[in-house]
Amino acid sequence: MLKEFKEFAMRGNVIDLAVGVIIGAAFGKIVASLVDDIIMPPIGLMLHGVDFSSLFITLDHRHFDSLADAKKAGAATLNYGLFLNTVINFLIVAFCVFILVQQVNRWTKKPQPEAVAAPATKECPQCTMTIPARAKKCPHCTTQIA
């Protein structure tokens, strides 16, 4: 069983997948920072100083000055601001992956369609005998061929 596991783990596609997951996790952190630290502050400023990460609703209708205060008090909250940040984060990651895949597809060579050779022969429409494709007159029945 240990030998089978080693063979499974050493296959190229498993290692490629592991590398992809590690790079994806690091890329996710970069995008999260981009959303939280670069994109959301100007959007919040345009919306008159709204900080999305601090938007929440308490389910018991008590008022708290911040999400941290609500969590300290043990209040049940709907953190829709954090959800909005996560949705924007996802959209940016999805767009970046789309652009990356689009570029990789441009770089990879697409197989050229095999040229279909013109047939060397054809049938005479009058006598149905096989004649050369470039023939203008059937050698069997002497019909003119267009």
C-alpha positions as CSV (number, residue, x, y, z in Angstrom):
1,M,0.0,0.0,0.0
2,L,2.9,2.4,0.8
3,K,4.4,1.6,-2.6
4,E,1.2,2.4,-4.4
5,F,0.8,5.7,-2.5
6,K,4.4,6.6,-3.4
7,E,3.7,5.9,-7.1
8,F,0.5,8.0,-6.9
9,A,2.2,10.9,-5.2
10,M,5.1,10.9,-7.7
11,R,3.0,11.1,-10.8
12,G,3.6,14.3,-12.7
13,N,0.0,15.4,-12.6
14,V,-0.3,15.1,-8.8
15,I,2.9,17.2,-8.3
16,D,1.6,19.8,-10.9
17,L,-1.7,20.0,-9.0
18,A,0.1,20.5,-5.7
19,V,2.2,23.3,-7.2
20,G,-0.9,24.9,-8.6
21,V,-2.7,24.8,-5.3
22,I,0.3,26.4,-3.5
23,I,0.6,29.1,-6.1
24,G,-3.1,29.6,-6.1
25,A,-3.2,30.1,-2.3
26,A,-0.4,32.7,-2.6
27,F,-2.2,34.4,-5.5
28,G,-5.4,34.5,-3.4
29,K,-3.6,36.4,-0.6
30,I,-2.2,38.9,-3.1
31,V,-5.7,39.5,-4.6
32,A,-7.3,39.7,-1.1
33,S,-4.7,42.4,-0.3
34,L,-5.4,44.1,-3.6
35,V,-9.2,44.2,-2.8
36,D,-8.9,45.1,0.9
37,D,-6.0,47.6,0.7
38,I,-6.2,49.1,-2.8
39,I,-9.6,48.8,-4.4
40,M,-12.1,49.0,-1.5
41,P,-10.7,52.2,0.2
42,P,-11.3,54.4,-2.8
43,I,-14.8,52.8,-3.4
44,G,-15.6,53.5,0.3
45,L,-14.3,57.1,-0.1
46,M,-16.6,57.6,-3.2
47,L,-19.5,56.3,-1.0
48,H,-18.8,59.0,1.6
49,G,-16.3,57.1,3.8
50,V,-18.1,53.7,4.0
51,D,-15.8,50.8,5.1
52,F,-17.3,47.7,3.7
53,S,-15.5,45.4,6.2
54,S,-17.3,47.1,9.0
55,L,-20.8,46.8,7.6
56,F,-22.9,44.3,9.6
57,I,-26.4,43.8,11.1
58,T,-26.9,42.4,14.6
59,L,-29.7,39.9,14.6
60,D,-30.9,40.9,18.1
61,H,-31.1,44.6,16.9
62,R,-28.6,45.8,19.5
63,H,-26.3,48.6,18.5
64,F,-22.5,48.2,18.4
65,D,-20.0,50.7,17.2
66,S,-17.9,48.1,15.4
67,L,-18.0,44.5,14.3
68,A,-15.2,43.8,16.8
69,D,-17.4,45.1,19.6
70,A,-20.3,43.0,18.5
71,K,-18.2,39.9,18.4
72,K,-16.8,40.6,21.8
73,A,-20.3,40.9,23.2
74,G,-21.1,37.5,21.5
75,A,-23.9,39.1,19.3
76,A,-25.0,37.2,16.3
77,T,-24.2,39.3,13.2
78,L,-24.8,39.2,9.5
79,N,-21.5,40.5,8.1
80,Y,-22.6,41.6,4.7
81,G,-19.7,44.0,4.3
82,L,-17.2,41.2,4.6
83,F,-19.3,39.2,2.1
84,L,-19.2,42.1,-0.4
85,N,-15.4,42.2,0.0
86,T,-15.3,38.4,-0.6
87,V,-17.5,38.7,-3.7
88,I,-15.3,41.4,-5.2
89,N,-12.3,39.4,-4.3
90,F,-13.7,36.4,-6.2
91,L,-14.6,38.4,-9.2
92,I,-11.1,39.8,-9.5
93,V,-9.6,36.3,-9.1
94,A,-11.9,34.9,-11.7
95,F,-11.1,37.7,-14.1
96,C,-7.3,37.3,-13.6
97,V,-7.6,33.5,-14.2
98,F,-9.7,34.2,-17.3
99,I,-7.0,36.6,-18.6
100,L,-4.2,34.1,-17.7
101,V,-6.0,31.2,-19.5
102,Q,-6.7,33.4,-22.5
103,Q,-3.0,34.3,-22.8
104,V,-1.9,30.7,-22.3
105,N,-4.3,29.6,-25.1
106,R,-2.7,32.2,-27.4
107,W,0.8,31.0,-26.6
108,T,0.1,27.3,-27.3
109,K,0.3,26.3,-30.9
110,K,-3.0,25.1,-32.2
111,P,-2.7,22.0,-34.4
112,Q,-2.9,23.0,-38.1
113,P,-5.7,21.3,-39.8
114,E,-4.4,18.8,-42.2
115,A,-4.7,20.0,-45.8
116,V,-7.3,17.9,-47.6
117,A,-5.7,16.9,-50.9
118,A,-7.9,17.4,-53.9
119,P,-9.1,14.1,-55.2
120,A,-7.0,12.7,-58.0
121,T,-9.9,11.3,-59.8
122,K,-13.7,11.9,-60.4
123,E,-16.6,10.2,-62.1
124,C,-17.8,11.1,-65.5
125,P,-21.4,12.4,-65.1
126,Q,-22.4,10.6,-68.3
127,C,-20.9,7.1,-68.1
128,T,-19.9,7.1,-64.4
129,M,-16.4,5.8,-65.2
130,T,-13.4,7.0,-63.1
131,I,-11.4,9.7,-64.9
132,P,-8.6,12.0,-63.9
133,A,-9.8,15.0,-61.9
134,R,-8.3,17.5,-64.4
135,A,-9.9,15.9,-67.5
136,K,-12.0,18.1,-69.7
137,K,-13.3,15.2,-71.8
138,C,-14.1,11.7,-70.8
139,P,-11.8,9.2,-72.6
140,H,-14.5,6.5,-72.4
141,C,-17.6,8.2,-73.7
142,T,-16.1,11.4,-75.0
143,T,-18.5,13.6,-73.0
144,Q,-17.3,17.2,-72.4
145,I,-16.8,17.8,-68.7
146,A,-17.2,21.3,-67.2
